[in-house]
Amino acid sequence: MINPDIAQKSALGWEAFGTTLRLKWEKMKSDAIGSAAGAYAGVASWWARTKTDAGASIARFVGDGVTKFYELRNGAISRASEAYAGVSSWWSRTKTDAGARISEFVANGVTKFYELRNGAITRASEAWAGVSGWWARTKTDVSNRASELATNAGNRLRELRDNASAKASEIWSSVSGWFTRTRDDAQDRVRTLVDNVGKKWDELKGFFARPIKWVIDYVWNGTIANLWGKARELIPALPEFKRLATGGPVTGYSPTKTADNIPALLTADEFVQPVDSVNYYGTGIMEALRRR
């Protein structure tokens, strides 16, 4: 069991020890704050001095740079002005000299051109006069000779024309008489022949009309066509006989446009169109003509 006195003393000792520690801590903290404040003040003072010195240095640097720039600029402007003045003076002298030389060259060229032109005109005039005189003389000579030839040729042609006209009249009279006699004789013979043929043809038409009609009606339509139709029923490959009394298209197959491999019976005064004509105008036009 702990003695109360010892415990009380211990408590008092610990309290004094805590108080001492607090006092020490406060002093240390106060000293640290004071040291920090002093250090900050020193740093701030140093920064202020340094900033002032740097500002002054920068100001001096800038001032020196601006001064140097203006010195260089003014020197360059002065040198450029001197150079421009020199170039301007040179250009003025050169331009004046060139203008004088160009004017002299143009004047000499114009003078030379007029000399050449006047000389050419003079020579051309002399040449033209010579050519004109030669042409006038030649034209007169040719005209005289042409007139003489024309007169002689005209006289000769009139003689030939008169002789030829007389001969032609004689020949034409003989030929015309012979032709007239021959023509009249031929016309008489042709009329006689036509009359005889017409009479014989009428007799032949009357003689053959009934047998031909009987062959078509009974032999062909009544027998051969019917038998052929029956044969086509047994052999479809056989060609079909077309009955186109009223016209119309021809069906089937032909190896060429002019094969003529399909049998047909035609009537007098009918008109058959070839394949090319049908293809060119079309079956529509052909059908319209048929119905017309």
C-alpha positions in Angstrom: 0.0 0.0 0.0 1.4 3.5 -1.0 2.1 6.0 1.6 -0.1 9.1 1.3 2.7 11.5 2.0 4.9 10.0 -0.6 2.1 10.1 -3.1 1.4 13.7 -2.3 5.0 14.6 -2.7 5.3 12.8 -5.9 2.2 14.6 -7.2 3.7 18.0 -6.3 7.0 17.1 -7.9 5.4 16.1 -11.1 3.3 19.3 -11.1 6.5 21.4 -10.6 8.3 19.4 -13.3 5.3 20.1 -15.7 5.4 23.8 -14.9 9.1 23.9 -15.6 8.7 22.2 -18.9 5.9 24.5 -20.0 8.1 27.5 -19.1 11.0 26.1 -21.0 8.7 25.4 -24.0 7.3 28.9 -24.0 10.7 30.4 -23.8 12.0 28.2 -26.6 9.0 29.0 -28.8 9.4 32.7 -28.0 13.1 32.5 -28.9 12.3 30.6 -32.1 9.7 33.1 -33.2 12.0 35.9 -32.5 14.8 34.3 -34.4 12.5 33.6 -37.3 11.2 37.2 -37.3 14.8 38.4 -37.3 15.7 36.1 -40.1 12.6 37.2 -42.1 13.4 40.8 -41.5 17.0 40.3 -42.7 15.8 38.4 -45.8 13.2 41.1 -46.6 15.9 43.8 -46.2 18.2 41.9 -48.5 15.5 41.3 -51.1 14.6 45.0 -51.0 18.2 46.0 -51.6 18.7 43.4 -54.3 15.5 44.4 -56.1 16.4 48.0 -56.0 19.9 47.2 -57.4 18.5 44.9 -60.1 15.9 47.5 -61.1 18.6 50.1 -61.4 20.8 47.7 -63.4 18.0 46.8 -65.7 17.1 50.5 -66.2 20.7 51.3 -67.0 20.9 48.3 -69.5 17.6 49.4 -71.2 18.7 53.0 -71.3 22.1 52.1 -72.8 20.4 49.7 -75.3 17.9 52.4 -76.4 20.7 55.0 -76.7 22.8 52.5 -78.8 19.7 51.7 -81.0 19.1 55.3 -81.8 22.8 55.9 -82.5 22.8 52.9 -84.9 19.5 53.9 -86.5 20.6 57.5 -87.1 23.9 56.2 -88.5 22.1 53.8 -90.9 19.7 56.6 -92.0 22.6 58.9 -92.6 24.5 56.3 -94.7 21.3 55.3 -96.5 20.6 58.9 -97.4 24.1 59.3 -98.7 23.8 56.1 -100.7 20.4 57.2 -102.1 21.8 60.6 -103.0 24.7 58.9 -104.9 22.4 56.4 -106.7 20.0 59.2 -107.6 22.8 61.3 -109.0 24.2 58.3 -111.0 20.7 57.4 -112.3 20.1 61.0 -113.4 23.4 61.1 -115.3 22.8 57.7 -116.8 19.2 58.5 -117.7 20.3 61.7 -119.4 23.0 60.0 -121.3 20.7 57.1 -122.3 18.0 59.5 -123.4 20.5 61.5 -125.5 21.8 58.3 -127.1 18.3 56.9 -127.8 17.2 60.2 -129.3 20.3 60.2 -131.5 19.7 56.5 -132.5 16.1 57.2 -133.3 16.9 60.3 -135.3 19.6 58.4 -137.3 17.2 55.5 -137.8 14.4 57.7 -139.0 16.8 59.5 -141.4 18.1 56.2 -142.7 14.6 54.9 -143.1 13.5 57.9 -145.2 16.6 57.6 -147.3 15.9 53.9 -148.0 12.2 54.6 -148.6 12.9 57.4 -151.0 15.5 55.3 -152.8 13.1 52.4 -153.0 10.3 54.6 -154.3 12.6 56.0 -156.9 13.8 52.6 -158.1 10.2 51.2 -158.0 9.0 54.2 -160.1 11.7 53.6 -162.6 11.0 49.9 -162.7 7.3 50.5 -163.1 7.8 52.9 -165.9 10.0 50.4 -167.7 7.4 47.5 -167.1 4.5 49.8 -168.1 6.2 50.8 -171.3 7.1 47.2 -172.1 3.5 46.0 -171.3 2.0 48.7 -173.4 4.1 47.8 -176.4 3.5 44.1 -175.9 -0.2 44.6 -175.4 -0.4 46.6 -178.6 1.5 44.0 -180.6 -0.6 41.1 -179.2 -3.8 43.0 -179.8 -2.8 43.7 -183.4 -1.8 40.1 -184.0 -5.0 38.8 -182.2 -7.2 41.0 -184.4 -5.4 39.8 -187.5 -5.8 36.2 -186.4 -9.4 36.7 -185.4 -10.2 38.2 -188.8 -8.5 35.4 -190.7 -10.1 32.7 -188.5 -13.6 34.4 -188.8 -13.3 34.4 -192.5 -12.2 30.7 -192.6 -14.9 29.6 -190.1 -17.6 31.4 -192.2 -16.4 29.5 -195.3 -16.4 26.2 -193.4 -19.7 26.9 -191.9 -21.3 27.7 -195.2 -19.8 24.6 -196.8 -20.8 22.4 -193.9 -24.3 23.9 -193.8 -24.8 23.1 -197.5 -23.5 19.5 -197.1 -25.5 19.0 -193.9 -28.7 20.2 -195.6 -28.2 17.8 -198.5 -27.4 14.9 -196.1 -30.4 15.8 -193.8 -32.8 15.9 -196.7 -31.6 12.4 -197.8 -31.7 10.9 -194.3 -35.0 12.6 -193.4 -36.7 11.2 -196.4 -35.4 7.7 -195.8 -36.3 7.9 -192.1 -39.8 9.1 -192.9 -40.3 6.3 -195.3 -38.9 3.7 -193.0 -40.9 5.0 -190.0 -44.2 4.9 -191.9 -43.5 1.4 -193.2 -42.6 0.2 -189.7 -45.7 1.7 -188.2 -47.9 0.0 -190.8 -46.2 -3.3 -190.1 -46.4 -3.0 -186.3 -50.1 -2.1 -186.5 -50.7 -5.1 -188.7 -48.7 -7.4 -186.3 -50.4 -6.0 -183.2 -53.9 -6.5 -184.7 -53.0 -10.1 -185.6 -51.5 -10.9 -182.2 -54.4 -9.4 -180.4 -56.9 -11.5 -182.3 -54.8 -14.7 -181.8 -54.4 -13.8 -178.0 -58.1 -13.4 -177.5 -58.6 -16.7 -179.2 -56.0 -18.3 -177.0 -57.3 -16.8 -173.8 -60.8 -18.1 -174.5 -59.4 -21.5 -175.4 -57.2 -21.9 -172.3 -59.4 -20.1 -169.8 -61.6 -23.0 -168.9 -58.9 -25.8 -168.8 -56.8 -23.6 -166.5 -59.7 -22.8 -164.2 -60.6 -26.5 -164.1 -57.0 -27.4 -163.2 -56.9 -24.8 -160.4 -60.3 -25.5 -158.9 -60.4 -29.3 -159.2 -56.9 -30.6 -159.7 -55.0 -28.2 -157.4 -57.5 -26.9 -154.8 -59.7 -30.0 -154.8 -57.1 -32.7 -154.9 -53.4 -31.8 -154.6 -53.9 -29.1 -151.9 -56.1 -31.4 -149.8 -53.8 -34.4 -150.2 -50.8 -32.2 -149.3 -52.7 -30.9 -146.2 -53.3 -34.5 -145.1 -49.7 -35.4 -145.7 -48.6 -32.4 -143.5 -50.8 -33.8 -140.7 -48.7 -36.9 -140.9 -45.3 -35.2 -141.7 -45.4 -31.6 -140.1 -42.0 -30.9 -141.7 -43.5 -30.6 -145.2 -44.0 -27.0 -146.3 -47.4 -25.5 -146.2 -49.2 -24.3 -149.3 -50.3 -20.7 -148.6 -53.7 -19.5 -149.5 -53.2 -15.7 -149.8 -56.0 -14.6 -152.1 -56.6 -11.6 -149.8 -52.9 -11.0 -149.2 -51.0 -11.1 -145.9 -47.6 -12.2 -144.5 -45.9 -15.4 -145.5 -44.9 -17.5 -142.5 -42.3 -20.3 -142.4 -38.5 -20.5 -142.8 -36.3 -19.5 -145.7 -32.5 -19.9 -145.6 -31.9 -16.6 -147.6 -33.9 -13.5 -148.5 -34.3 -14.8 -152.1 -34.6 -18.6 -151.5 -38.1 -19.0 -153.1 -38.5 -22.3 -151.1 -42.3 -21.7 -150.3 -44.7 -22.6 -153.1 -47.4 -20.0 -153.9 -50.2 -19.4 -156.4 -50.6 -15.8 -157.6 -53.3 -13.9 -159.4 -52.7 -11.4 -162.3 -52.2 -7.8 -161.2 -51.1 -8.8 -157.7 -47.8 -7.3 -156.5 -45.3 -9.3 -154.3 -42.8 -7.3 -152.1 -39.3 -8.6 -151.5 -38.0 -9.2 -148.0 -35.7 -6.1 -147.9 -38.7 -3.8 -148.7 -40.8 -5.5 -146.0 -38.0 -5.1 -143.5 -37.4 -1.5 -144.5 -41.0 -0.2 -144.3 -42.3 -2.7 -141.7 -45.2 -5.1 -141.7 -47.5 -2.4 -140.3 -47.3 -0.3 -143.5 -47.6 -3.5 -145.7 -50.7 -4.5 -143.8 -52.2 -1.0 -144.1 -51.6 -1.1 -147.9 -53.2 -4.5 -148.1 -56.3 -3.4 -146.2 -56.6 -0.3 -148.4 
